[in-house]
């Protein structure tokens, strides 16, 4: 099976939904990723906007990996940063270099957009050790603290 890396566009609603399904399975969080799917119109607007980036890895037309990222425009200089929000490869296709291929494609997108850096966060738990190893291979580690600030009283944080 040959691997195809594909940037999603407004014409790729089915692939975006397949990406969400794959994320839910890979993260063992199907309810978040498939329980209340956005409409096709919402996904078209998201994919057609200039701040969201979705890239999938396909084998025989099936999504086996993907990245969901956001371009964050900076105010202090005319530049941007790319934040990897989600990156996953389906269990059956891990250790095949797919995540690296996805990040390489994201680097191309980042250069086209004039971004100065790509950044990602990883949890320190055992389940994220493979991700931490990948990111260590590809970038520079920075230890930071992360805080979730609730938008409304009593709301759950993600």
Buried (B, 14 or more C-beta within 10 A) or exposed (E): EEBEBBBBEBEBBEBBBBBBBBBBBBEEEEEEBBEEEBEEEEBBEBBEEEEBBBBBBBBEEBBBBBBBBBBEEEEEEEEBBBBBBBBBBBEEBBEBEBBEBBBEBBBEBBEEBEBEEBBBEBEEEEEBEBBBEBBEEBEEEEEEEEEEEEEEEEEEEE
